[in-house]
Structures are given as structure tokens and as C-alpha cells.
Amino acid sequence: MNLFAAATLLIIPGITTGFSFVPTNLPRAFSTALDGSIVYYSTSTGNTETIAGYLSEAVGTAMEDIGDATEDEVKSYDSLIVGAPTWHTGADEQRSGTAWDDFLYDTLPNIDMEGKKVAVFGMGDQEGYGDNYCDAAGELYDLFEAKGCKMFGLTSTEGYNHVESKAERDGKFCGLLCDEDNQYDLSEDRSKAWVEQLKTEGFF
């Protein structure tokens, strides 16, 4: 081997291997959650997780318990679907009895949510607690709206058998409301229809 050939092999090893040489110190592309969507929920009996699953599948996005989410993660998303059950009926705040209670009052105030798109879903028992049907959904709506979020996904109150709800806004529900105790057979179709509604509203 002559001197020129040896020098060539040392400088351009890709000639002999058939692969191009890529310096390892170049920046590599990576994906992030920015500009994406997420379904956040918290649950006591599993019903809210069931609906979160329907929504996650219909949207094609991930779902996560809000108790496991970090501040940086939450603010990295542009579109958030958030849902909670109602356990503390009649309460003015901390109505869900889940990890949402801490998040809404201890964590959310520290996160810049201005301009984020938010849609709310809620769980309740309209027969057993018809005077407080899905009140926690109204709490989610109010607190995210107060942070400057753009709220989406209001729905009709028709087809429900309840007396009062803190989740009503101007004659409509503030989001998707489901009753796994009395109308479980409607939940999946309601979830799919709501996702289609969100698409038409420009949520995604």
C-alpha cells in the first residue's frame, strides 16, 4: 500500500466500509410533546380512567393520571383534555376527591397556561347525586379558564336526568359528562362524538 492510499483510508474510512462517516458531536433531531395533546385524568373507582381510555383511543394520544404529571410536562402540551369524578358533593372547591384537588390549588397556579386549549370531561351519578351532577367538571373548567386557557367542547344537557350541576354554563354542560352508573352504555359513543366535535372546533 502506498503512502497516498494509506492516508486516504485514515481520512475517509467510509470508502472501505460502505458507510458514510458521521461525527458523533453533531446535534440530533428529537421529538417532544410540544404542539401535541394529552388526556389527563384522576380516578377513585376507575370510571374516569375508563372514559379517559375511550378519549385517548379516539384522539390517538396518551393518557396520564394528573398525579403523575410534572409542571414542565403539563405546560409542554398545546391541547389538554382534562377529566375528574365528583366525590365532594356540594363543595365549593376540591370537589373531585382525587389528585386534581392538590393539582388545581397547589400546582396549576405556578404554571403558565395562557392560550392553551383545554376541554373538560367529568363523571357523575345523576340518579344518586342529581343535585350535584359532575360538579368537579365545572371546577376544572373555571380554574383552567382563569389561567387564560381557551375552553372547548361544551355539550347539550339533553338526554340526562339530573336536577342541578355546577358544570352547566349558559344552558350547556362545560364539556363531556358521563355516567358509568346509569348510562354506561352511552359513554363510548358520547366520547367518540365529542372528539369529533373538538376536531370541528379546531381543538387539535
Disulfide bonds with the S-S distance in Angstrom:
none
